[in-house]
């Protein structure tokens, strides 16, 4: 995900950190990295009925969990990435981290391989999840193939290739208002001018519905996003206090002319 121009100022508003992956679980073998690139450290016979056990395990893993970050990861302990210690053959004590498995479903299963899809919180290690699934099934396991199919509101099906961006970059952009769900407040010319100069904008009775104090609201004027603010109460009046205001090209040209 990349933001361009003024949209970079909106990145903090992307609060949906959910990730979605399709991955392959390989039963019967555990590796030192948790995935297929590692060295085999355990092998066991996979029971013929493990697929039935797998279905039950998948259903039980939805919800809050704790994971210990793998040694072969970029997670830092005392300012140093774990993979650096792993390459030296060292083991570092790691505290478990809270994660959430929002969805987990079995797509297909054959022999010792299964394909699954997971929607999880940011910071989840799918290879560690594979090891946990194997442990609960009573067999060693590791992760095979892995594809991220969504990150927050952005899906892989909407992604574009570099050559397409090179040919028509503007057509590849996603407007922020299509993915950010915040309420919007339409301002008239005077209110927009005041808001654009850092002043509070009055929220009329018909302006914004269903928002509480502290909520982030987009300030709009003539169909354009001019900034966003926080809803506050001042002397019994609901106001939109600016948090970030976008400089408009017309104002920028006027200011440049005044400084000549």
N, C-alpha and C positions, 0 to 999 in steps of 0.2 A: 504494500500500500504506500502510495506517495501522494503528498499534497503539493499543490502549486499555487503560487501567488498568495492572495489574501486568505485562501483556504487553510494555509499553514497555521493561522491564528485560531482556527476552529478545532484543531486536533485534540486539545484538552477536553472538548465536549463529547468526544467519542468514548462514552462510558461503557459501551458493550464490549467486553474483552473476551467474549466467548469464542473459542476456536472449534472447528469441526474437521475431523480427519477420517479418511478411510485407510485402514491398515490391515496388514497380514500378520497373523499370529502363527508361529511355528512351534508345535508341541514336541517334546521329547529331547530337546537340547537347550541348554542355557549357556550364554556366552559372557565374557567378562565386561562387555560393553552394553549388553542388553539387546543388541541388534545383530544383524547378519554380518556386520563387518568385524566383529570381535572373534576372539579365540574361544573355542569350546572348552568349558570348564565342568560341565555335567551332562550326562546322557542317561536316558532311562527309556524303558519300553512304554509305549502309550497304549493304555487299555482300549479294547475295541469299542467300549461303550462310553468313551470320554466325551463324545459329542452331546450325549444327554446331560452329562454333568456340566458341560460348558454352558448350555442354555440356562440352567439354574444359576450358575455363577454370574453370568451376564446380568440377569435380573436383579441380583443382590448388590451389585456394585454401583448402582445409581444412587447419587446422593453425596454428602460430604465424606471425604476420605483424607488420609494423611499419606504423604509420600516422602521418602528419603531421597534427595537428589542423587543420581548416579555419579560415580567417580569420574566417568568419562563424560563430563558436561562442562559448560562454560560458567556454571554457578560458582560464585566466588566465596571463599571462606578466608577471613583475615586478609582480604584484598587480593587474594590469589585464586585463579581459576582452578577448579578441581582437576581438570584434565592434565594440568602441568604436573601435579603430584602423582596422578595415575600413570603417566608416562615414565615416572621415576620408580614405579612399583610401590608407591606409598599409599596408605589408606588414611583418610582424614575423617575425623568425627564430624557428622553432619546432623543437624537438627531436622526433624520431620517438618514438612510444610503442609498447610491445609489447602486442599483443592476441592473442586466440586465436579462430579460427573453428572451433567445435566441429562444426557441421553447416551445409551449404549445399546446397540442392536447387532445381532448376528445376521450377516448377509448370506453367507454360504459357508459350508464346512465339508471337507472331504479328506479322508485319510488322516494325516497329522497336521493339516493346514486349515485355517479358518480365516475368513475375511469379515471384518467388522467395521462399524462406523460409530464414532464417538463425538459428542459435543461436550466440551469441557471448559473449565476456567483457564485463564492464562497461567502459565507456569506449570502446567501438567506435562509430565513426561510419559509419552505413550509407550515407550519401551519398558518403563517401570510398571506401567499398567499391565503390559503383556506378561511380565514376570509374576505379578500379583494374580492375574487370571490363571496362569499355570499353577501357581502355588495352591490356589483354592481348588483347582481340578486335580491336584495330587501329582502333577508332572512338571518337570522343568520346561521352560518355554522362553522364547525370545521373539523380537519383532522382526518381520521381514520387510516388505515394501511399506512405504508410508507416503500418503499424499494429503496435503492440507487442502480441503475443498471450500473452506469459508473461514473468514476472520472478521468477527463482529458482523456488520451489515453487508460486508463484501463477500461475494461468492466467486469461486473459480470460474463458473460459467460466464461471468461478466468480465473476466480478465481479457486483456489485449496483448498482442505480441509486440516486441520492439519494432519490427518492420512496419506494422500498422501504425504505431505511434509516429514513426518517422514520416510516413506519408500524410497522415491527417491527425495531428496531435490534438487539435481543438475538439474534434469529433469523439475523441477517446476520453474526454474529461467527464467526470460525474459531478453534477452540481451538488454542493453540500446540503441544500435544502431537501434533496431527495432521500438522504440517509440520516439526517439529524431530526429527531422527532419533537424538538422543542416548540413551545407555543410561539406565536408571532403577533406582534403588535404593529398595526398600520398607523404611521404618524403623518399628520398633515405637514405642510411646508414649514410652518413656524416651529412646531414640535421637533421636526427632523433637524432643523437648523440648530436648535438649542441642544438636542441630544448629541449632534455631531461636534459640538464645541464643549462637550463634557458636562452638560446640564441634565438634570432629571427631566424625564418626560412623564406627563400625567397619563395614568391608565384610566380610561373612561369605563363606564359601566359596561359598554358593549365592546370594549377593546380586547380583553383577554378573559377567557372563562376557565375555571377549574385550576387556577394556579395559586399557590400559597406563597407566603413571604419567604424570600430567599431563592425562589425558583428562577432559573435562567430563561429569559425570553428574548427572541430575536426582534430587533427593531427594523421595520420595513418602511420604505418610502417609495412611492411610484413603482411598486413591484420589485424593488431592489433591496438587498440586504445591506444596511448601513452600519450594523454593529449588533452587539447584544449587551444585555444588562441584567441586573438582579432586582426582583420585585421587593420593594420596601414600603413601610408605612411611615409617613411623615406628617405629623399634625392631623392624623385621622384621614389622610389622603393617600391613596395607593399610587406609588410612583415607580418608574423604571429607572434605576440608577445605573449609569453606564459602567460596564466592565471593560469592554473593548470596542473602540469605534474605528471604522474603516475610513481612511481618507479618500475622498472622491476626487476624480480627475479634475473636475471643474474647479474645486476648491484649491487643489494643488497648483493649477495654472494661475489662479488669481493670486495666491500667496507668492508665487514666483515672480509675478509681474510687480507686486508691491515691493519686493526686495531688490528690484533692478535699480 
